[in-house]
Amino acid sequence: MRRIYLDHNATTRVHPDARAAMQPFLDEEFGNPSSIHAAGRAARDAVERARDELAALIAATRDEVVFTSGGTEGNNLAIRGAAESARAGEGGARRAHVLVSPVEHPSALGAAEALAARGFAVERLIVDEAGRIDRDHFARRLGDDVALVSVQLANHETGVVQPIAELAAAARACGAWFHTDAVQALGKLPIDVRALGVDAATFSSHKLYGPKGAGAIFLRGGRSLAPFTVGGHQERERRPGTENVPGVVGFGAAARVAREHGAEWAARVGRLRDRLEAGLRALGARANGGGGARVANTSNLGFEGADGESIVINLDLAGVQASTGAACTSGSVEPSPVLLALGQSRAQAKTAVRFSLGWETTDRQIDEVLELMPPILERVRAAFA
């Protein structure tokens, strides 16, 4: 059976350049980058070249890039470390308020909630029906008691892009740290951490055609995080643990490819996404988070009278892989927390399907999906009538 993969927000195929770059470090170049002999120096050089590639993609300096095991660790390291650092710094114990958007990835929300056990008051911001931060409410919640604000750059389910530069400027004017989860934006949007004005940002390799098990955070120069884990001196003592050299090398290669081709891919994939979305809206679908800025590859659609999970299962049987939301919550019978935060009812939220396209997606594949959907919708609606 042919396969049409439209779940790139969950993960991506490793790009051939990333795979080729990794291969030597899975074989003969197996040194520990902390060792001072030749094998160790070769590994260290490879890690630093990868650091330069990611830094170039996000307009950072190499010293501002800290490698991690992925987005979940990165969000925990940045959110928990930043809040504790803010409370330990200027303002002291008074800075014990954390603001987080309600549509964050579960790893970010979990990290924020973990701060509550540490004495922080964690408050969720308000979003409109498209999932964008309510600016008036945000402005009212800022004050000199806020340690940290965390708002993602692009949503993992709807693709909605937040006005991070505006939000970060307001937060920093009050003396708060600002973190953004940029996992779903990397390679899909041009990212300049200077222009965004953030103190910290999270990235993940496997959303960028790199390998799983590698990620990074940006940490603005002059900022330091309270330690999240202890026991080593790697990454300039910001994230202890031996670096995943093959994964980091693959991440660096994927970052280089994205820097060279990302704009071209985004334009082509955006055209395909719009054509898919138009065809499905003609079948009665509604766009969740539409009407404003979104990353080019993502379309989250609600199909009235149909169960989203049943649609995904029927698509899978036909060789098409899509999803109902975040990969880390797959298998859950609960409706999407993101869509509930947008004000949708539980019944509405359970009609959603997320299609996320990638650089391999073709016009022919979009045609096939549009041909498959009418009979699938008919069957699913009949089953749930």
C-alpha positions in Angstrom: 0.0 0.0 0.0 1.3 3.5 -0.9 1.7 5.8 2.1 0.8 9.5 2.3 2.4 10.9 5.4 0.6 14.1 6.6 1.7 14.1 10.3 5.0 16.1 10.1 4.1 18.0 13.3 4.5 14.7 15.1 7.9 13.8 13.5 9.7 14.0 10.2 11.8 11.7 8.1 15.5 12.2 8.6 16.9 14.2 5.7 19.5 12.4 3.6 22.1 15.1 4.4 21.5 14.6 8.1 21.7 10.9 7.8 25.0 11.1 5.9 26.4 13.5 8.4 25.6 11.2 11.3 27.0 8.0 9.8 30.7 8.4 10.7 29.7 9.1 14.3 27.8 5.9 14.5 30.8 4.0 13.2 34.5 5.0 13.4 34.2 8.4 15.0 32.8 7.3 18.3 34.8 9.4 20.7 33.4 11.2 23.8 33.5 14.9 23.1 34.7 15.6 26.6 37.9 13.5 26.1 41.1 15.4 25.2 42.6 12.8 22.9 42.2 12.8 19.1 38.9 10.8 19.0 37.4 13.1 21.6 38.6 16.2 19.8 37.0 15.0 16.6 33.7 14.5 18.3 34.0 17.9 20.0 34.7 19.6 16.7 31.6 18.0 15.2 29.4 19.1 18.1 30.7 22.7 17.8 30.1 22.7 14.0 26.5 21.6 14.6 26.2 24.4 17.3 27.3 26.9 14.7 24.7 25.6 12.2 21.8 26.0 14.6 23.1 29.4 15.8 23.1 30.6 12.2 19.6 29.4 11.6 18.2 31.3 14.6 20.5 34.3 14.5 22.2 33.5 17.8 25.8 33.1 18.8 27.3 29.7 19.3 27.6 30.3 23.1 23.8 30.8 23.3 23.0 27.3 22.0 22.6 24.5 24.6 22.1 21.0 23.3 19.4 18.8 25.0 17.7 15.5 24.3 14.7 17.2 22.7 11.8 19.6 23.1 10.4 18.1 26.3 13.7 18.4 28.2 14.3 21.8 26.6 11.0 23.2 27.9 11.6 21.8 31.3 15.2 23.2 31.5 14.2 26.6 30.2 10.9 27.1 32.0 11.9 25.7 35.4 15.4 27.1 35.3 14.3 30.6 34.1 11.6 30.9 36.8 14.0 29.9 39.6 16.7 32.2 38.3 14.3 35.1 38.1 13.1 34.5 41.7 16.7 34.3 42.9 17.7 37.5 41.1 16.5 41.1 41.2 13.1 41.3 43.0 13.8 38.1 45.0 11.0 36.2 46.5 8.5 38.7 45.2 8.9 37.4 41.7 6.9 34.2 42.2 4.3 34.6 39.4 4.4 32.6 36.2 2.3 33.3 33.2 1.8 30.6 30.5 -0.6 30.4 27.6 -3.3 27.7 27.8 -2.5 26.3 24.4 1.1 25.2 25.1 2.5 21.8 24.4 2.0 19.4 27.4 5.7 19.5 28.2 5.6 23.3 28.7 2.4 23.2 30.7 3.8 20.3 32.8 7.0 22.3 33.5 5.0 25.3 34.5 2.7 23.3 36.8 5.8 21.7 38.4 6.8 25.2 39.5 3.6 25.4 41.6 5.1 22.8 43.9 8.0 25.2 44.3 5.9 28.0 45.6 5.2 29.8 42.3 1.7 31.1 41.4 1.1 29.7 37.9 -1.6 31.5 35.9 -2.9 30.6 32.5 -3.5 33.4 30.1 -6.5 33.9 27.9 -6.7 33.2 24.2 -9.4 34.1 21.6 -11.3 31.6 19.5 -8.4 31.3 17.1 -6.0 30.6 19.9 -4.2 34.0 19.9 -3.2 35.6 23.2 -5.7 38.2 24.5 -3.3 41.2 24.6 -5.5 43.3 27.0 -5.6 40.5 29.5 -1.9 39.8 29.1 -1.1 43.5 29.8 -3.2 43.5 32.9 -1.5 40.4 34.3 2.1 41.8 33.9 3.7 43.3 37.0 6.9 43.3 39.0 5.9 40.0 40.6 6.1 38.1 37.4 9.2 35.9 37.1 8.5 34.2 33.7 6.2 34.4 30.7 6.1 31.3 28.4 4.2 31.5 25.1 4.9 29.2 22.2 5.8 30.7 18.8 3.7 28.3 16.7 1.0 26.0 18.0 1.6 22.3 17.5 -2.1 21.5 16.7 -3.4 24.6 14.8 -0.2 26.1 13.5 -1.3 29.5 14.9 1.6 32.0 15.3 1.7 34.3 18.3 3.1 37.9 18.3 6.1 36.9 20.3 8.2 40.1 19.8 5.4 42.3 21.1 4.7 40.0 24.1 8.3 39.6 25.0 9.0 43.3 24.9 6.1 43.9 27.4 7.3 41.1 29.7 10.9 42.2 29.7 9.9 45.8 30.4 8.5 44.5 33.7 11.7 42.7 34.5 10.3 39.2 33.7 12.0 36.5 31.7 10.3 35.5 28.4 10.5 31.9 27.0 9.0 30.7 23.8 8.6 27.1 22.7 9.7 27.3 19.0 9.7 23.6 18.3 7.0 23.8 15.7 8.3 27.0 14.1 11.9 26.0 13.4 12.4 25.6 9.7 8.8 26.7 8.9 9.3 30.4 9.8 12.3 32.6 9.7 13.5 32.8 13.3 15.7 35.7 14.6 16.0 35.4 18.4 17.3 39.0 18.6 14.2 40.3 16.8 11.9 38.2 18.9 13.5 39.6 22.0 13.2 36.3 24.0 15.4 35.2 26.8 15.1 31.5 26.0 13.6 29.4 23.3 13.2 25.6 22.8 13.9 23.6 19.6 13.8 20.0 18.5 15.7 18.1 15.9 13.1 15.6 14.8 10.6 18.3 13.8 13.2 19.6 11.4 14.1 16.5 9.4 16.8 15.6 12.0 17.0 12.6 14.3 15.0 12.0 17.4 16.8 12.4 20.7 18.4 15.8 20.0 17.2 19.3 20.7 18.4 22.6 22.0 17.6 25.7 23.9 18.6 29.3 23.1 19.7 31.1 26.2 20.4 34.8 25.7 23.9 35.9 26.5 24.2 37.1 30.1 21.4 34.9 31.3 21.9 31.8 33.4 19.5 29.1 34.4 19.1 27.6 37.8 20.4 24.0 37.5 17.7 21.5 36.5 20.0 18.5 36.7 23.4 18.1 38.3 26.4 15.8 38.0 28.4 17.0 35.0 30.1 19.9 33.4 28.9 19.5 29.8 27.4 22.4 27.8 29.3 24.9 29.9 27.5 23.4 33.0 24.1 24.4 31.7 23.0 20.9 30.8 25.1 18.1 32.2 25.4 14.8 30.4 27.4 13.4 27.5 26.3 15.0 24.3 24.4 12.7 21.8 27.1 13.3 19.2 25.3 11.5 16.2 22.0 13.2 17.1 23.6 16.6 17.5 25.5 16.3 14.2 22.3 15.3 12.4 20.5 18.2 14.0 23.2 20.6 12.7 23.0 19.2 9.2 19.2 19.5 9.2 19.5 23.1 10.4 21.9 23.9 7.5 19.4 22.4 5.0 16.6 24.4 6.5 18.6 27.6 6.3 19.3 26.9 2.6 15.9 25.7 1.6 13.4 26.6 4.3 11.8 29.6 2.6 11.4 27.7 -0.7 9.8 24.7 1.1 7.5 26.9 3.1 6.1 28.6 0.0 5.5 25.3 -1.8 4.0 23.5 1.2 1.8 26.5 2.0 0.3 26.3 -1.5 -0.4 22.6 -1.0 -1.9 23.2 2.5 -4.2 25.9 1.2 -5.4 23.6 -1.6 -6.1 20.8 0.8 -7.9 23.0 3.2 -10.0 24.6 0.5 -11.1 21.2 -0.8 -12.0 20.0 2.7 -13.8 23.1 3.6 -15.9 22.5 0.4 -16.9 19.3 2.2 -18.2 21.3 5.2 -15.0 21.4 7.3 -14.2 24.4 9.5 -10.6 25.6 10.1 -9.5 25.7 13.7 -7.2 28.7 14.2 -7.7 30.0 10.7 -8.0 33.6 9.7 -4.6 34.8 10.9 -0.9 33.9 10.8 -0.1 30.2 10.8 2.9 28.1 9.9 2.5 27.1 6.3 2.3 23.3 6.7 -0.5 22.9 9.3 -4.3 22.6 8.9 -6.5 21.7 11.8 -10.1 21.0 10.6 -13.3 20.2 12.4 -15.8 17.9 10.6 -19.3 18.4 12.0 -21.2 15.2 12.7 -18.0 13.1 12.5 -15.6 11.8 15.1 -12.0 12.9 14.4 -10.4 9.8 15.7 -12.6 7.6 13.4 -11.6 9.8 10.4 -7.9 9.3 11.3 -8.4 5.5 11.6 -10.2 5.3 8.2 -7.5 7.5 6.6 -4.8 5.2 8.0 -6.6 2.1 6.5 -6.4 3.9 3.2 -2.7 4.6 3.6 -2.9 8.2 4.8 -1.3 9.2 8.1 -2.8 12.2 9.9 -3.6 12.9 13.6 -6.1 14.4 16.0 -3.5 16.5 17.8 -0.2 16.2 19.7 1.6 13.0 19.3 2.3 12.8 23.0 -1.4 12.6 23.7 -2.3 10.0 21.0 -4.5 7.2 22.3 -6.2 9.6 24.7 -10.0 9.6 24.5 -10.1 13.1 25.8 -10.7 16.0 23.4 -7.8 18.4 22.6 -7.0 20.7 25.5 -5.9 23.3 22.8 -9.3 23.3 21.1 -11.1 23.4 24.5 -9.0 26.5 25.4 -10.3 28.1 22.2 -13.8 27.8 23.7 -14.9 24.8 21.7 -17.2 22.3 23.3 -16.0 18.8 24.0 -18.2 17.5 21.1 -16.7 20.1 18.7 -13.2 19.4 19.7 -13.6 15.7 19.1 -14.4 16.3 15.4 -10.9 17.7 14.7 -8.2 16.2 12.4 -4.8 17.7 12.0 -3.0 17.5 8.7 0.6 18.6 8.7 2.5 18.6 5.4 6.2 18.3 4.8 8.8 18.9 2.1 8.0 15.5 0.5 4.3 16.2 0.1 3.2 16.4 -3.5 0.2 17.7 -5.5 -0.7 14.1 -6.4 -0.9 13.2 -2.7 -3.2 16.1 -2.0 -5.4 15.0 -4.9 -5.6 11.5 -3.5 -6.6 12.7 0.0 -9.3 14.9 -1.5 -10.7 11.9 -3.4 -10.6 9.7 -0.3 -12.3 12.1 2.1 -15.9 12.2 0.8 -16.6 8.4 1.2 -14.7 8.4 4.6 -16.8 11.3 5.9 -20.0 9.6 4.7 -19.1 6.3 6.5 -18.0 8.0 9.7 -21.0 10.3 9.8 -23.4 7.4 9.2 -21.8 5.5 12.1 -22.2 8.4 14.5 -25.6 9.6 13.3 
